[in-house]
Amino acid sequence: MPLPDVSVILPCAGFGTRFGAPYSKELHSLAPGVTVLDRSLESVVELAKSGLSVRLVVVFATHKLDTVRYLARYAEIFQLVFVYQEESFEPGLDGAIRSALPMTRGPVALVLPDIVITGVGSVGSLHTALRQTDVSGWSVVAAEERDPGTLRQMGALALVEGDGVVTVGAAVDKPADPSGFNAFWGMVAVAEKEAHRLPDVVSEGADSPLAGAVAVMVESVVNYNTAAG
């Protein structure tokens, strides 16, 4: 398998208990022939269409074989690599990232299968974020948010603007106290040399490596974590 220009981690091993449906939440239909997963991968498809070789590292478990089958439709677009989430790692998102990292090469993006980037600024946002890692090491695709309830459930960011550039002043995943945060991330991009720290973005109690990251702003980041959308 040739080395890719960029790698994308897609964690699909979760149980989606909040979603409350008899099927994987990422396979929830949004329109005829279009699932949440298809929408979440739109930015990744853009990378491939721009001419980049994209390795999609899918982390799954035995209860997600329906998702594995569904992803076959992307076999001619990406280098598809499937890895089981290792039981020796944490069962959560940080464990999924640790399972995927050995299969990544080049800059790495974290894309979640139930998160959809939409609205103004969404087109090309992941490509822009990946280019920013050449300078800053880290970048996020983010949307403004002030609602405390939403911020408690997401990767909360305190964004600051200077010289026309928006950067992350502080970041906490699912903060108990969301005061002081004004946005949350939908995707994360990191340079290859910093990728080993990617699990700390979502690890409870870890110091987030996102401080100083460049933020690529989009209109909306939608979290499909319930069947109601």
Beta strands, then each sheet from edge to edge (+ up, - down):
strand 1: 6-11
strand 2: 29-31
strand 3: 34-35
strand 4: 54-60
strand 5: 79-84
strand 6: 108-111
strand 7: 115-118
strand 8: 138-144
strand 9: 155-162
strand 10: 165-173
strand 11: 183-190
strand 12: 214-217
strand 13: 220-223
sheet 1: 5+ 4+ 1+ 6+ 11- 8+ 12+
sheet 2: 5+ 4+ 1+ 6+ 11- 9+ 10-
sheet 3: 2+ 3-
sheet 4: 7+ 13-
end
